[in-house]
Amino acid sequence: MSSSIDIVVTDRPSADVVADISEALDAFNIMASGIADRTPLAVLAKDKATGDILGGLTGRTSLGMLFIDLFHLPETLRGQGIGSRLLAEAEAEGRRRGCRSAVLYTISFQAPAFYQRHGWTVFGEVPCDPEGTSRVFLSKDLRQSLP
């Protein structure tokens, strides 16, 4: 069988291919766990006047865990508490969805201290480029009491 398979490496997978792989993995997880709860999540910073999305975070919840995949605010919106509000809303939504914990990664030159100020704990680091930087993996127990 393996001789009839081509292995293809691409930096441009189609949205359909990504969706097919995601759906197949989700189906496997449902079969293995008996739980069908994978749900996308976005918490967005939206300009009140124009309706434009200025930044925010995206992720998903699945099997009792909140995953934060992407989080960006433009420089002009940083330092105003907006990022803290977005993160708090994502955590609250995770709790509403029954998540016990949350996980994400950032890069050492991005925002590990931001997450740590919000109760996230570093559980691993992997060196990456440029030299001297690393991917920083963080988690948070969403069952802990809120302030």
N, C-alpha and C positions, 0 to 999 in steps of 0.2 A: 504493500500500500504506500509506504513512504516514498517509493521511487516515482509515484504518480503525482507527487506534491511538489510544487515550486515554492520556495521561500522567497518572499519579496520584501525588500527594505525600502521604505518610502518616507519622505518628510512631508507628504501631502495626502494623508489618508482622507478619503471622502467622508462627509458627515454620515452617509449611509453605512459605510464600513464601521465607523466608530459606534454608531447606534446598534448595529448588528452584534458586535462584540459585547457591548454593554448589556444588551438584552439577553444574550446567551449566558453571560456570567450571572446576571440577575436570576434567570430561570434555574441555573444550577444551585445558586444560594437558596432559593425558595424550596427546591426539592430537598436539599440537605438539611435546612433549618425548619421548614414548615412555616416560615414567616415571610410575608410579602409586604414589606413596608418601605422599600427604597423610594425616597421622595426628594426631588431637587429642592434647593433652597437658594434664594437670593435676598439680600437685604441691601437696599439701594439708597443712595443720597441723590435726591431729585431737586432740581431748581424749581422753586415754587412759581416763579414768573413764567419760565419757558417750558417747564415740564421735562427739560433735558436731564438725562441721567449723568451725574458728574463723577460718580465713583460708587464703590460698594464692595460687597463680598458675595461670592457664590460658593456653593458646596452642595451637600446632600445629607440626608439622614438615612441610616440603614442599620438594622440589627442592633438597635440600642446605642448607636454611636452617631454623633454629629461630626461630619468631615468638613473642614473649611479648606477649599481648594485655591481660591484666588481672592485677594483683598487689596484694593488700591484706592487711594484718595490722592487727588492732585495736591501738589505742594501748597497751593493757596487755601486748601481746606484743612490742612493739618494744624494741630495745636489748638483746636477750638472745641475739642470734646466730641467731634462728629464720629471719629473712628471708634471711640469708646462706646458711643451710643449704638453704632452699627454692630459691634461685637456683642454688646449686652443683648441686643434684640435677637441676634443669631443664637446665642446661648439660651435665651428664654424660649425661643421657638423649638430648639432642640429638646428642652425640658417638656414643653407641651406635647411634643411628639413621642415622649417616653424615653428619651436618650439618657443613659446613665453617665456617659463620658463623651469627650470631644477630643479631636486630634487635628493637627495641622503641621506644616513645616514652613519655615521661612529661611532666609539666608542671613548669615551673621551681619551683613551690612544693611539689612532691611530693618526688621522690627522685633527681634527677640525680647528686648527689654519692655516694649509696649505690652506684649502678651504676658510677661511675667508680672508686670504691675497689676494685671487683671486676674491674677491667680492661676495662670498657666505654669506648668512645670516642665523643664527640659528633661527629656528622657533619652536623648541621643544626639550626636553630632557626627556628620560625615564630611571630611574635607572635600572641597571642590575648588574650582577656579573662580576668580584669580587666586594665586598663591596666598595662603594665610586666611582664606575665608572657608566657611563650612555651611552645609545645610543643617539647620537646627530644628529638631523634631520636638514638639511640645504637646502636652495633653492636659486636660482639665477634668476633674470629677464634677459632673453637673449636679450630683446629689448633695453637694456641700451646701450649707445654709447660705442664703444671700445676705449681704450686709443690711 
